[in-house]
């Protein structure tokens, strides 16, 4: 059961990471990849990330 939970978590993480489109040819470990991971943590999930670039990221504002 524990293995299935870990596998499901890994699949979910891969799917969520793929939802944010970035254009950076440097691959894993690039500045955009680092900023994407940081943005997801700081913004409270990938659904709250507005933009990720080499220079930083922007979270979506509150919905009124």
BALOKE-915350 format. One record per residue (C-alpha): residue number from 1; x, y, z; residue in one letter. Coordinates in steps of 0.25 Angstrom, whole numbers, plus 5000, padded with zeros to 4 digits. Layout:
% BALOKE-915350
{k:NUM | u:X | v:Y | w:Z | r:A};
...
END
This chain:
% BALOKE-915350
{k:1 | u:5000 | v:5000 | w:5000 | r:X};
{k:2 | u:5011 | v:5009 | w:5003 | r:X};
{k:3 | u:5018 | v:5007 | w:4990 | r:X};
{k:4 | u:5005 | v:5010 | w:4983 | r:X};
{k:5 | u:5003 | v:5023 | w:4991 | r:X};
{k:6 | u:5017 | v:5028 | w:4987 | r:X};
{k:7 | u:5015 | v:5024 | w:4973 | r:X};
{k:8 | u:5002 | v:5032 | w:4972 | r:X};
{k:9 | u:5009 | v:5044 | w:4979 | r:X};
{k:10 | u:5020 | v:5043 | w:4968 | r:X};
{k:11 | u:5011 | v:5043 | w:4957 | r:X};
{k:12 | u:5002 | v:5054 | w:4963 | r:X};
{k:13 | u:5015 | v:5063 | w:4965 | r:X};
{k:14 | u:5019 | v:5060 | w:4950 | r:X};
{k:15 | u:5006 | v:5064 | w:4945 | r:X};
{k:16 | u:5005 | v:5077 | w:4953 | r:X};
{k:17 | u:5019 | v:5081 | w:4949 | r:X};
{k:18 | u:5016 | v:5079 | w:4934 | r:X};
{k:19 | u:5004 | v:5089 | w:4936 | r:X};
{k:20 | u:5013 | v:5101 | w:4936 | r:X};
{k:21 | u:5018 | v:5104 | w:4922 | r:X};
{k:22 | u:5032 | v:5110 | w:4922 | r:X};
{k:23 | u:5042 | v:5113 | w:4911 | r:X};
{k:24 | u:5056 | v:5110 | w:4915 | r:X};
{k:25 | u:5065 | v:5101 | w:4907 | r:X};
{k:26 | u:5075 | v:5098 | w:4919 | r:X};
{k:27 | u:5067 | v:5086 | w:4924 | r:X};
{k:28 | u:5066 | v:5082 | w:4939 | r:X};
{k:29 | u:5074 | v:5090 | w:4948 | r:X};
{k:30 | u:5072 | v:5103 | w:4940 | r:X};
{k:31 | u:5069 | v:5116 | w:4946 | r:X};
{k:32 | u:5054 | v:5115 | w:4940 | r:X};
{k:33 | u:5053 | v:5101 | w:4946 | r:X};
{k:34 | u:5058 | v:5106 | w:4960 | r:X};
{k:35 | u:5049 | v:5118 | w:4959 | r:X};
{k:36 | u:5037 | v:5109 | w:4956 | r:X};
{k:37 | u:5039 | v:5100 | w:4968 | r:X};
{k:38 | u:5040 | v:5112 | w:4977 | r:X};
{k:39 | u:5028 | v:5119 | w:4971 | r:X};
{k:40 | u:5020 | v:5107 | w:4973 | r:X};
{k:41 | u:5024 | v:5106 | w:4988 | r:X};
{k:42 | u:5023 | v:5121 | w:4991 | r:X};
{k:43 | u:5010 | v:5124 | w:4983 | r:X};
{k:44 | u:5003 | v:5112 | w:4989 | r:X};
{k:45 | u:5002 | v:5102 | w:4978 | r:X};
{k:46 | u:5003 | v:5103 | w:4963 | r:X};
{k:47 | u:4989 | v:5108 | w:4961 | r:X};
{k:48 | u:4993 | v:5121 | w:4967 | r:X};
{k:49 | u:5006 | v:5123 | w:4959 | r:X};
{k:50 | u:5003 | v:5134 | w:4948 | r:X};
{k:51 | u:5017 | v:5134 | w:4941 | r:X};
{k:52 | u:5031 | v:5129 | w:4943 | r:X};
{k:53 | u:5044 | v:5134 | w:4936 | r:X};
{k:54 | u:5059 | v:5133 | w:4937 | r:X};
{k:55 | u:5058 | v:5146 | w:4946 | r:X};
{k:56 | u:5047 | v:5141 | w:4955 | r:X};
{k:57 | u:5032 | v:5138 | w:4956 | r:X};
{k:58 | u:5019 | v:5145 | w:4959 | r:X};
{k:59 | u:5007 | v:5139 | w:4967 | r:X};
{k:60 | u:4993 | v:5141 | w:4963 | r:X};
{k:61 | u:4986 | v:5152 | w:4971 | r:X};
{k:62 | u:4974 | v:5149 | w:4979 | r:X};
{k:63 | u:4961 | v:5147 | w:4972 | r:X};
{k:64 | u:4950 | v:5157 | w:4975 | r:X};
END
